[in-house]
């Protein structure tokens, strides 16, 4: 029988994970300095953080056993809302990004009302349908979204002026640090939830809503909170690329890949661990960009397919679950 990952704060192994996470955060903060003046490497770091944020937001729902196939809906709402607010509303990109994330959180509340009573495959299919409906709306509501052509000329986040600090971190460092700040906020929120009564409620729902209700858990209320928080950060993840690329269209903003990849990344890294989704996103995204796109364009399908097979056959709790089991085996019985 496979041992479930421990959540106790006194676990020496989990303490090791926390120290590794702290070291990773230090490297992430210093990365622009380490790669400057390469704008390409800084771009890779920024997009890696975007996928980390998307995978981490997906894993919040997974704590309650809710498998979402609709995170493209949150991503696309964030992208279009931020683009429209800054392009046509003439708002600052920073203000647009925040408002777009809040709008995606509001959509999470709507999604909770629509799919709140559903579980298992029915919940997954309902979330998938929401993303596809929004894609069709964005495609045909040409007066607002410009249809398949998309919105072009979206204002970017302010760049650092040439010289001074820009010599140290690059002119596009604002994109990177905005993504890093959002990811830190997501991880901080996840950490708090895991230690709060809400985290216990999510675990209770995972075991069964009937059992959770018998324990006094209001499943609908907990789902509303989880979907709103997940939507908030997934919407922020969508808003950032809209300002980075200064362009957004229905095919990219509501792509089914944006619903599937967070699932694969989170499961590959270990969705039951705080930094598991981050680890999975870093390995798979950078593996695709730095290796497969260079040696075998289109080979990313093999990469992600292989990750799924590996999780199913050998890593049911992801890389961090495997590492924890390995370290426990070395320690031996207590």
N, C-alpha and C positions, 0 to 999 in steps of 0.2 A: 504493500500500500504506500503510495507516494505521500510524503509529508507536505502539508500546506505551508506556504510561506508564513513565517512568523511576523507578527506586527508589534511585538513587544519592544518598547524603547530600550530595554536593557540588553537586548541581544548583541553580543560582541560582533557578530557578522553584520548585522544591520548598522551598527556603529561604524564598521569599516566602510560600508556603502555610503554613509553620510560623509565620512572624511573624503572618500573618493569624489563624491558630489561637490564638496567644498572646493577641492582641488580643481575639478572641472570648471566650476564657476570662476575661479581665479584666472584660469587659462582663457575662458570665454571673454572676460573683461579685458584682458591684455591682448586678445587676438588682433585687433586692428593695428596695434603697435608692432606685433610680430610679423604681420604680412604686408604692412605698408611698404611701398606705395602701390601695391597691386590691387587695383579696383576689382579685378576678376575674382581674386581670392576673398576679398571682402564681400563681394556679391554672393559667392558660394556660402560664406558664413552666415549671411543674412537669410538666405533662402533655407538653409539648414535649420535655423532658429524658427522660421515660419512653420516648417513641417514638424519640428519638435512641439511647437505650441498647438498645432492641430492634433497631433497624436495624444498629447497630454490632456487636451480638452475632451477627446473621445474617451479616454480611459476613465474619466470621472463617471460617465454613464455606465461603463463596464463594471464599476464597483457594485452597482445595483443589479447586475446581470442584464442590463439593457444594451443590446448590440445594435448600434446605429449604423444604417447605410445611407444616412441623409446629411452628413456633416457638410456636404457640398452646398446645402441650402444655407447654412449659417455663413459659410465662407463667401458665397455669392452675394448674400444680402450685405455683408460687411463691405465687399468690394464695390458693389454698385452704389450703396448708400454713401460711402465716403467719396466716391468719384463724383456723384451728382451734387453732393453738398458743397464740395470744393470747386467744381467746375461751373455749375449753374447757380449755386447759392452764394458763391464768392466767399465762402468761409475759409478760415485757415485750415490747412491740411491736418494740423494737430487737433483742432476742434472737430473737424469732420471725422477723423479716425475715432475719437471718443464717442461721438454721437452714433456713428455707424455700429460700433460694438454694442452700445446700449440698445439700438434697434434690433440687432441680432438676438440679444438677450430677451427682448420683448417677443420676438418670434418664437423663442424657446418656450415662453409661457403659452403661446397659442398652440404650439406643437404638443405641449403637455395636455391641453384640453382636448385636442383631436385624437392623440394616441395614448393618452394617459391610462386608459383602462386596458390597453393591449399589452401582451407579454410575448416573449419568445420571437418566433418568426413573424408573427403578425405585427409586432412593434417595428421590427427591422424593415418589413415591406412598407409599412406606413411612412416611415422616415424617408425611405427611398423614393416613394411617390411624391412626397413634399418637394424634394430637391428637383425631381423631373418636372413637376408642375411649374415651379419657379423658373426653370430653364426655358420652358415653352413660353411663359409670360414675358420673360426678358427678350426672347427671340422675336415675338410678334408685337410687343408694345413699342413700336418704333418711335412714337412721339416722345417717349421718355428715355428709352435705352438705345435708340438708333439701330435696333435690331441686330442682325448678324454682323454688321460693320463695327458695332461696339462704340464705346465712348473714347475718343482720342484727345490727347492734350490735357490729361488730368494733371493738375499741379503736383509736383513732387515735394517731398519733405525738404525743408531748407538745408542747403549744403553749407559746410564750413567754408569760410573765406580762404582763398589760396594764401599759403604762408601760415606762420604761427602754428597753432594746434594741428592744422591740416597736414603739415609736414610730418607730424608724428603718427596720425591715425588715418589720414586720407580724407578727401572732401566728402565721401559718401558714408562716413562713419555714423551720421545721424540715423540713416536707415537701419544700420546694424544695431545701434544701441537702443533704438525704439523697439526692435524685435526682442532684444535681450531683456529689456525692462518688462515687456508683456509676459515673456516666458517666466521670469522671476516671480511676477505677480501670480501667474497661474500655479507655479509650483508651491508658492507660499500658501495660496488658497487651498490647494490639494492637501498640503501638510496639516493645515488647520482643520480641514474637514475630517481627515482620518483620525484626529484626536478628539473631535467634538462629537456630541450626540448624533449629529447628522451623519457622521461616518458609520456609526453603529446602526442607524436606521437604514442606510444604503445596504449594508451587509445583511440586515434582516430581510429586506426586500429580495435580495439575491437568493436567499434560502427559500423564499416563497411568500407571496403577498398575503395569503391567508394566515400563515404563521406570524407574519409581521403585524397584521391587524390584531391578532389575538394578544400580541405583546404591547398593544397600544400605539403602534406606528401608523400615522396617517400617510398611506402610500401616495395618494394623489398630491398632497402637499410636498412631500419629499421629492417626487418626480418633477414637480414644477421648479423647485429650487435647483435641482441637478441640471435640468435642461436649460434653465436660464443662465446659470453660471457657465455651463459648457458652451452655450451659444454666444455668451459675452466674449469669451476668449477666442473661439473659432471665428467670430465676426471680426475681431481685431486682426487675426491671422489673415483674413481675406482683404481687409482694408490696406494693409501694408503693401502687398504686391501691386495694388492699383496705383499707388503713388510711386512705387519703385519703377514700374514699367511705363507709367503714365498712360495707361490704356487698359481697357477691360471689355470683354465680350462674353456673350452667354456660354459659348462652347468651353471657354477656359474657366470662367468664374463658377459655373455649375457642373463642371466635369465630374463624371462618375468616379474618376480616379481620386478625386479629393474626398470621396466617401470611403473608398476601399483602402487607399494607402495608409491613412491614419490607423485603421484597424490592423493592417499587417505590421506596421511599424511598432505599434503598442504591444501586440502579442509577441512579436519577435524579441523585443527588449525585456518584456515582463510587465504586463499591464497591472499586476497587483502590487508593484513596487512604485514608489514615488517617482524615481528617475528612470524606470524601465522604458517608458515610451520615448523619453529623450534619447536614451542610448540606442534604441532601435532606429529612430529617425536619423540619428547621426551616421550610424553604420550604413544603412540602406541608401539614404540620399547621397551621401558622399561616395559610396561604392558605385552607385549608378553614374554620377557626374564625372568622377575622376577615373573610373576604370571602364565600365561598360560603354559609356557614350564615346569613348576614345577608341576602344578596341573592337567593339561590336555594337554599332548604333542599332537601337531597337532591342538590344539584349537585355534591357531592363525587365522585360517580361520573364526572362529566365531567372533573373535575380529575385524578383518579388515572388514568383512562383516557387522557386527553391526555398525561400524563407518560409513560405506557408507550409510546404512539405516538411521542412526541418522542425517547425513548431509542432506539427501533428505527430510526427514519428519519434522525435527525440527531445524536444524542448517544450513540454506542455505549459511550463511556467516561464518560458522565455529564457534569455541569456542570464539574467540575474537570478532566476530560480535555479538554473544549472550551477551557477557559481556558488550560490548559497549551499546547495547540496554537496558540492565538491569540498567546500571549506568545512562543513560539518563533518564530512567523512574523514578529513585529515585530523580534525580535533578528536575524533573518536567519542565513544560514549562517556557521558559525565557521571 
